[in-house]
Amino acid sequence: MATPIDSLSDHQALLALKLFYDLSPDRVWEGGRKPSPERIRTLAGDLQDEAPPEYAHFLELLLDDSPDAADAHARAAFCRMLLSSFHDSPELQASADQAVATAAQPDMCIDPITGTFIVFLALAVIPRIEKGPDGLKIIPAAGLESLLKALPPVLSAAPKEIIAAIAARMGL
């Protein structure tokens, strides 16, 4: 049975992940404050510049906001994976559900910096969601070094669609 996350179109899945960031309460982020969009864009740019060559295609694919159907589908599959993991967390479930419901509305459009938010949420959030005395906390990576260390586990968790899109970009 398809879940609301599975039912999102590719464009809606991309938007839902950005909306999750927008809708997530500050209290679930370390220090009670989420990083600014400017900080996220800076970290994503630094990450792309400094990442080892074996991760270049992965980052390029996630950061590329072009409407290429194959790449958009791969990015959307990755977004669905992230949204599902947020939905599975009792503390983050309401934000994930609201993001999915909002993105599913017919009049929603894609934010031009969605790729940056995909990379940030994948690398800064997935490895660092921790249970603390005040509930679940999203702990963004402190900087470029932390993001670079997060690449291997995130890439290994990537859906097969994103791996296939990377292989296609590499001509494999």
CORUR-V848985 format. One record per residue. N is the residue number from 1. RES is the residue in one small letter. SS is DSSP state (2 for helix, 1 for strand, 0 for the rest). BURIAL is # if it has 24 or more other ideal C-beta (glycine too) atoms within 12 Angstrom, else .. D_CENTER is the distance of its C-alpha to the mean C-alpha in whole Angstrom. Layout:
((N/RES/SS/BURIAL/D_CENTER) (N/RES/SS/BURIAL/D_CENTER))
//
This chain:
((1/m/0/./24) (2/a/0/./21) (3/t/0/./19) (4/p/2/#/17) (5/i/2/#/14) (6/d/2/./16) (7/s/2/./18) (8/l/0/#/15) (9/s/0/#/16) (10/d/2/#/14) (11/h/2/#/14) (12/q/2/#/13) (13/a/2/#/10) (14/l/2/#/9) (15/l/2/#/10) (16/a/2/#/10) (17/l/2/#/6) (18/k/2/#/8) (19/l/2/#/11) (20/f/2/#/9) (21/y/2/#/9) (22/d/2/#/12) (23/l/2/#/14) (24/s/0/#/13) (25/p/0/./17) (26/d/2/./17) (27/r/2/./19) (28/v/2/#/16) (29/w/1/#/15) (30/e/2/./18) (31/g/2/./21) (32/g/2/./20) (33/r/0/./18) (34/k/0/#/15) (35/p/0/#/14) (36/s/0/./15) (37/p/2/./13) (38/e/2/./16) (39/r/2/./15) (40/i/2/#/12) (41/r/2/./13) (42/t/2/./16) (43/l/2/#/14) (44/a/2/#/12) (45/g/2/./15) (46/d/2/#/17) (47/l/2/#/14) (48/q/2/#/15) (49/d/2/./19) (50/e/2/./19) (51/a/0/#/17) (52/p/0/./20) (53/p/2/./21) (54/e/2/./20) (55/y/2/#/16) (56/a/2/./17) (57/h/2/#/16) (58/f/2/#/13) (59/l/2/#/11) (60/e/2/#/14) (61/l/2/#/12) (62/l/2/#/9) (63/l/2/#/10) (64/d/0/#/13) (65/d/0/#/13) (66/s/0/./16) (67/p/0/./17) (68/d/0/./18) (69/a/2/./18) (70/a/2/./18) (71/d/2/#/15) (72/a/2/#/13) (73/h/2/#/14) (74/a/2/#/12) (75/r/2/#/9) (76/a/2/#/9) (77/a/2/#/10) (78/f/2/#/7) (79/c/2/#/6) (80/r/2/#/9) (81/m/2/#/9) (82/l/2/#/6) (83/l/2/#/8) (84/s/2/#/11) (85/s/2/#/11) (86/f/2/#/10) (87/h/2/#/13) (88/d/0/./15) (89/s/0/#/16) (90/p/0/./19) (91/e/0/#/18) (92/l/0/#/14) (93/q/2/#/15) (94/a/2/./17) (95/s/2/#/14) (96/a/2/#/12) (97/d/2/#/15) (98/q/2/#/16) (99/a/2/#/13) (100/v/2/#/14) (101/a/2/#/17) (102/t/2/#/17) (103/a/2/#/15) (104/a/0/#/17) (105/q/0/./20) (106/p/0/./22) (107/d/0/./22) (108/m/0/./18) (109/c/0/./17) (110/i/0/#/14) (111/d/0/./13) (112/p/0/./14) (113/i/0/#/12) (114/t/2/#/9) (115/g/2/#/8) (116/t/2/#/8) (117/f/2/#/6) (118/i/2/#/3) (119/v/2/#/5) (120/f/2/#/6) (121/l/2/#/4) (122/a/2/#/4) (123/l/2/#/8) (124/a/2/#/9) (125/v/2/#/8) (126/i/2/#/9) (127/p/2/#/12) (128/r/2/#/13) (129/i/1/#/14) (130/e/1/./17) (131/k/1/./20) (132/g/1/./23) (133/p/0/./26) (134/d/0/./24) (135/g/1/./22) (136/l/1/#/18) (137/k/1/#/16) (138/i/1/#/13) (139/i/0/#/14) (140/p/0/#/12) (141/a/0/#/14) (142/a/0/./17) (143/g/0/./17) (144/l/2/./17) (145/e/2/./18) (146/s/2/./16) (147/l/2/#/13) (148/l/2/#/15) (149/k/2/./16) (150/a/2/#/13) (151/l/2/#/13) (152/p/2/./15) (153/p/2/./14) (154/v/2/#/10) (155/l/2/#/12) (156/s/2/./15) (157/a/2/./12) (158/a/0/#/11) (159/p/0/#/13) (160/k/2/./16) (161/e/2/#/15) (162/i/2/#/13) (163/i/2/./16) (164/a/2/./18) (165/a/2/#/17) (166/i/2/#/17) (167/a/2/./20) (168/a/2/./21) (169/r/2/./20) (170/m/2/./22) (171/g/0/./25) (172/l/0/./25))
//
